Amino acid sequence: MSNIAIAASVKNSLKTIKKFIKQVTINTLCMFTNAITAKKTWYRLVTGKYLDLDNPKSLADKVCWLEFFWQDQRVVDLADKYEVRNYVASCGLEEILVPLIGVYDKVDDIPFDQLPEQFALKCNHGCAYNIICKDKKHINWKKTKKKLNHWMKTKYGNYALELHYNAIKPRIICEKYLEQLGDKGLIDYKFYCFNGKPAFTLVCFNRERGLKLQCYDNNWNHLDYVIGSMKSDVQIPKPQYLNRMLEIAQILSKPFPFVRVDLYEVDGKIYFSEMTFSPNMGMFTYYNDEMLIKYGELLKLPEPTNEHIWF
């Protein structure tokens, strides 16, 4: 085994151990405390800071406040990677949807032999529940089915302390495979929208070799917000259709105090990815304090709701 292969194996093993420790810790917190206390405790463990839900000021405070005290059925529907397609189409934006190959209630319903040579399988009720197939000849379908079955049985809301995901009916969708040539891979443009207006864009790239992040304002001026191992010195060129992407983000985010609208630009065409109401569990560990305070001030919280939909 080459040194590169050994390093990759060690990295994957450490990643698996880290996920296991996270899951055990969160499960223990949920077993002995309520959801709010579990969130505050996990936030303290991860960031070393206190989550203030009584007098929220930072972006993390306010996004977590929304999770617990502003519950709206639309958040459930649009966090669902299948149901959100209906919302995008209802906004007159059907042309940006990635072509859908199929939707399945069970793993055994997936007609693997009939799928194209390239495709993307995604569970609709969580984050990073994706199987990206570049060449069907090289996919181990038995292992893939096992992984999908595990995801389908997992309550992602409990795993990530993002409880609205527990209200989503688990399904699997199969979409057209999107490919972007170049050394940065498929680039995600994630538009942070506050009270119906996009404020800045988080750009995610280089996923296959180690995810890197950059931030830009609406005029594509670089914003020095990212900290930690995912920070990059590589500057990402302004997307060709940035103005249209900003318009789309504004249309989709209009009803909500906060949401992140994720888009792609591939071969001169804009594609919709997802809408996320609590990125990074609402903790934003890859941003500096300047960013968290600035956009915390920008986010105007609505009146709390009395209805509890997801906890």
C-alpha positions as CSV (number, residue, x, y, z in Angstrom):
1,M,0.0,0.0,0.0
2,S,1.4,3.4,-1.0
3,N,2.0,6.2,1.5
4,I,-0.9,8.2,0.0
5,A,-3.2,5.2,0.4
6,I,-2.1,4.7,4.0
7,A,-2.7,8.4,4.7
8,A,-6.1,8.3,3.2
9,S,-7.0,5.2,5.2
10,V,-5.9,6.8,8.4
11,K,-7.8,10.0,7.6
12,N,-11.0,8.0,6.9
13,S,-10.5,6.0,10.2
14,L,-10.1,9.2,12.2
15,K,-13.2,10.7,10.5
16,T,-15.2,7.6,11.4
17,I,-14.0,7.7,15.1
18,K,-14.9,11.4,15.3
19,K,-18.4,10.7,14.0
20,F,-18.9,7.9,16.5
21,I,-17.7,10.0,19.4
22,K,-20.0,12.8,18.3
23,Q,-23.0,10.5,18.0
24,V,-22.4,8.9,21.4
25,T,-22.0,12.3,23.0
26,I,-25.2,13.7,21.5
27,N,-27.2,10.6,22.2
28,T,-26.1,10.8,25.8
29,L,-27.1,14.5,26.0
30,C,-30.5,13.8,24.5
31,M,-31.0,10.9,26.9
32,F,-30.5,12.9,30.1
33,T,-31.5,16.4,29.1
34,N,-34.0,18.2,26.9
35,A,-33.3,19.4,23.3
36,I,-32.4,22.9,24.2
37,T,-30.0,21.9,27.0
38,A,-28.4,19.3,24.7
39,K,-27.9,22.0,22.0
40,K,-26.4,24.5,24.5
41,T,-24.1,21.8,26.0
42,W,-22.9,20.6,22.6
43,Y,-22.3,24.2,21.4
44,R,-20.2,24.8,24.5
45,L,-18.2,21.6,24.0
46,V,-17.5,22.3,20.3
47,T,-16.9,26.1,20.4
48,G,-15.9,26.9,23.9
49,K,-18.6,29.6,23.9
50,Y,-22.1,30.0,25.4
51,L,-25.2,29.8,23.3
52,D,-27.5,32.6,24.4
53,L,-31.1,31.9,23.6
54,D,-32.6,34.3,26.1
55,N,-30.9,37.4,24.6
56,P,-29.6,36.2,21.2
57,K,-27.1,38.4,19.5
58,S,-24.7,36.4,17.3
59,L,-25.7,34.6,14.2
60,A,-25.3,31.2,16.0
61,D,-27.6,32.4,18.9
62,K,-30.3,33.6,16.5
63,V,-30.3,30.6,14.1
64,C,-30.5,28.2,17.0
65,W,-33.3,30.4,18.5
66,L,-35.2,30.1,15.3
67,E,-34.8,26.3,15.5
68,F,-36.5,26.1,18.9
69,F,-38.9,29.1,19.0
70,W,-40.0,29.8,15.4
71,Q,-41.4,26.6,14.0
72,D,-43.0,26.6,10.6
73,Q,-44.1,23.6,8.5
74,R,-42.4,25.2,5.5
75,V,-39.1,24.7,7.1
76,V,-39.7,20.9,7.2
77,D,-41.0,20.9,3.7
78,L,-38.1,22.8,2.2
79,A,-35.4,21.0,4.2
80,D,-36.7,17.9,2.5
81,K,-34.6,17.5,-0.6
82,Y,-37.5,16.0,-2.5
83,E,-40.4,18.2,-1.4
84,V,-38.4,21.4,-1.9
85,R,-38.5,20.7,-5.6
86,N,-42.2,21.6,-5.6
87,Y,-41.5,24.9,-3.9
88,V,-38.8,25.8,-6.4
89,A,-41.2,25.0,-9.3
90,S,-44.0,27.0,-7.6
91,C,-41.7,30.0,-7.6
92,G,-41.5,29.8,-11.3
93,L,-38.0,28.3,-11.2
94,E,-38.5,24.8,-12.5
95,E,-35.8,25.2,-15.0
96,I,-33.1,25.3,-12.3
97,L,-34.0,21.9,-10.9
98,V,-31.5,19.1,-11.4
99,P,-33.3,16.5,-13.6
100,L,-34.9,13.8,-11.4
101,I,-34.4,10.2,-12.4
102,G,-36.5,8.6,-9.6
103,V,-37.8,8.8,-6.0
104,Y,-38.0,5.7,-3.8
105,D,-39.5,4.9,-0.4
106,K,-37.2,2.0,0.2
107,V,-33.7,1.0,-0.9
108,D,-35.0,-2.2,-2.5
109,D,-37.2,-0.1,-4.8
110,I,-34.2,1.4,-6.6
111,P,-33.9,-0.3,-10.0
112,F,-30.1,-0.2,-10.0
113,D,-29.8,-2.1,-13.4
114,Q,-31.9,0.6,-15.0
115,L,-30.0,3.6,-13.7
116,P,-27.7,5.5,-16.1
117,E,-24.0,5.1,-15.9
118,Q,-23.7,8.3,-13.9
119,F,-26.1,9.5,-11.2
120,A,-26.5,10.9,-7.7
121,L,-28.5,9.1,-5.0
122,K,-29.5,11.3,-2.0
123,C,-31.5,10.6,1.1
124,N,-33.9,13.5,1.5
125,H,-33.9,13.8,5.3
126,G,-30.4,14.8,6.3
127,C,-27.0,16.2,5.3
128,A,-24.2,14.4,3.4
129,Y,-26.4,11.4,2.8
130,N,-25.2,11.2,-0.8
131,I,-23.9,8.5,-3.2
132,I,-22.2,10.1,-6.2
133,C,-21.7,7.6,-9.0
134,K,-19.3,8.6,-11.7
135,D,-19.2,5.1,-13.3
136,K,-21.7,2.4,-12.4
137,K,-19.3,-0.4,-13.3
138,H,-17.2,0.6,-10.3
139,I,-19.9,0.9,-7.7
140,N,-20.3,-1.9,-5.1
141,W,-24.1,-2.0,-5.0
142,K,-24.2,-4.4,-2.0
143,K,-22.2,-1.9,0.1
144,T,-24.1,1.0,-1.3
145,K,-27.4,-0.5,-0.3
146,K,-26.1,-1.2,3.2
147,K,-25.1,2.5,3.6
148,L,-28.4,3.7,2.2
149,N,-30.4,1.5,4.5
150,H,-28.4,2.8,7.5
151,W,-29.1,6.4,6.5
152,M,-32.8,5.6,6.0
153,K,-33.1,4.3,9.5
154,T,-31.2,7.2,11.1
155,K,-33.0,10.1,12.6
156,Y,-30.7,12.8,11.4
157,G,-32.4,15.4,13.5
158,N,-31.2,13.6,16.6
159,Y,-27.8,13.1,15.2
160,A,-27.2,16.7,14.4
161,L,-29.5,18.4,16.9
162,E,-31.5,19.8,14.0
163,L,-34.9,18.5,15.0
164,H,-36.9,19.6,12.1
165,Y,-35.3,16.9,10.0
166,N,-37.1,14.3,12.2
167,A,-40.4,15.5,10.8
168,I,-39.3,14.6,7.2
169,K,-40.5,11.3,5.7
170,P,-37.3,9.5,4.6
171,R,-37.0,8.9,0.9
172,I,-34.2,8.4,-1.6
173,I,-34.0,10.5,-4.8
174,C,-31.9,9.9,-7.8
175,E,-30.8,12.9,-9.8
176,K,-28.7,13.6,-12.9
177,Y,-25.0,13.6,-12.2
178,L,-23.5,17.1,-12.4
179,E,-19.8,17.4,-13.3
180,Q,-17.7,20.5,-13.4
181,L,-14.3,20.3,-15.1
182,G,-11.3,21.8,-13.5
183,D,-9.2,21.2,-10.4
184,K,-11.8,22.5,-7.9
185,G,-14.5,20.0,-8.7
186,L,-18.2,20.9,-8.5
187,I,-18.4,24.3,-6.8
188,D,-21.2,25.1,-4.4
189,Y,-22.4,28.7,-4.2
190,K,-24.2,29.0,-0.9
191,F,-26.2,32.3,-0.5
192,Y,-26.8,33.4,3.1
193,C,-30.2,35.2,3.0
194,F,-31.5,37.4,5.8
195,N,-35.2,38.5,5.9
196,G,-35.5,37.6,2.3
197,K,-32.3,39.2,0.9
198,P,-29.0,37.5,0.1
199,A,-26.1,39.1,2.1
200,F,-23.0,37.1,1.1
201,T,-22.0,33.9,-0.6
202,L,-20.1,31.0,0.9
203,V,-18.2,29.1,-1.8
204,C,-17.4,25.4,-1.2
205,F,-14.9,23.7,-3.5
206,N,-12.2,20.9,-3.6
207,R,-14.5,18.4,-1.9
208,E,-12.7,15.3,-3.1
209,R,-9.2,16.4,-1.9
210,G,-10.3,18.2,1.3
211,L,-13.1,20.8,1.4
212,K,-12.1,24.4,1.2
213,L,-14.2,27.6,1.8
214,Q,-14.2,31.2,0.6
215,C,-16.7,34.1,1.2
216,Y,-17.7,36.9,-1.1
217,D,-20.1,39.9,-0.9
218,N,-22.8,40.5,-3.6
219,N,-20.3,42.3,-5.7
220,W,-17.8,39.4,-5.4
221,N,-15.4,41.2,-3.1
222,H,-13.5,38.7,-0.9
223,L,-14.6,38.5,2.7
224,D,-12.1,37.3,5.3
225,Y,-14.6,35.3,7.4
226,V,-13.3,31.7,7.3
227,I,-11.1,30.2,10.0
228,G,-9.7,26.8,10.6
229,S,-8.5,24.0,8.3
230,M,-11.0,24.8,5.6
231,K,-9.7,28.3,5.0
232,S,-8.1,28.7,1.6
233,D,-5.9,31.3,-0.2
234,V,-7.4,30.3,-3.5
235,Q,-9.7,32.9,-5.0
236,I,-12.8,31.8,-6.9
237,P,-13.7,33.7,-10.0
238,K,-17.1,35.4,-10.0
239,P,-19.7,33.0,-11.5
240,Q,-21.0,34.0,-15.0
241,Y,-24.6,34.4,-13.8
242,L,-24.0,35.8,-10.3
243,N,-26.8,38.5,-10.7
244,R,-29.3,35.9,-11.7
245,M,-28.2,33.6,-8.8
246,L,-28.7,36.5,-6.4
247,E,-32.2,37.0,-7.9
248,I,-33.0,33.3,-7.4
249,A,-31.8,33.3,-3.8
250,Q,-34.0,36.3,-3.1
251,I,-37.1,34.7,-4.6
252,L,-36.6,31.5,-2.7
253,S,-35.7,33.1,0.6
254,K,-38.4,35.7,0.6
255,P,-40.7,34.1,3.3
256,F,-38.0,33.4,5.8
257,P,-36.0,35.3,8.5
258,F,-33.0,33.2,7.6
259,V,-32.2,30.5,5.1
260,R,-29.2,29.5,3.0
261,V,-29.9,28.9,-0.7
262,D,-27.4,26.6,-2.4
263,L,-26.9,26.8,-6.2
264,Y,-24.5,25.4,-8.8
265,E,-23.4,26.9,-12.1
266,V,-22.4,24.2,-14.6
267,D,-21.7,24.7,-18.3
268,G,-23.4,28.0,-18.3
269,K,-26.6,26.8,-16.5
270,I,-27.8,27.4,-13.0
271,Y,-28.9,24.4,-10.9
272,F,-30.7,24.3,-7.5
273,S,-29.0,22.3,-4.8
274,E,-30.9,22.8,-1.5
275,M,-32.2,25.1,1.2
276,T,-30.7,24.9,4.6
277,F,-32.2,26.6,7.7
278,S,-29.5,25.6,10.3
279,P,-26.1,25.2,8.5
280,N,-23.4,23.5,10.5
281,M,-26.0,22.7,13.2
282,G,-26.4,26.5,13.6
283,M,-23.0,26.6,15.2
284,F,-20.9,28.1,12.3
285,T,-17.6,26.8,13.6
286,Y,-15.8,27.8,10.4
287,Y,-16.5,31.5,10.8
288,N,-14.8,34.2,12.9
289,D,-16.5,36.2,15.6
290,E,-16.6,39.3,13.3
291,M,-18.9,37.5,10.9
292,L,-21.1,36.0,13.6
293,I,-21.7,39.4,15.2
294,K,-22.2,41.3,12.0
295,Y,-24.8,39.0,10.6
296,G,-26.4,38.4,13.9
297,E,-27.2,42.1,13.9
298,L,-28.6,41.8,10.4
299,L,-31.0,38.9,11.2
300,K,-34.2,40.3,12.6
301,L,-36.1,37.7,14.6
302,P,-39.8,37.2,14.2
303,E,-42.3,36.7,17.0
304,P,-42.0,33.3,18.5
305,T,-44.6,30.7,17.5
306,N,-46.7,28.7,20.0
307,E,-46.9,25.6,17.8
308,H,-44.3,22.9,18.2
309,I,-43.9,20.9,15.0
310,W,-40.7,19.0,15.4
311,F,-40.1,18.7,19.2
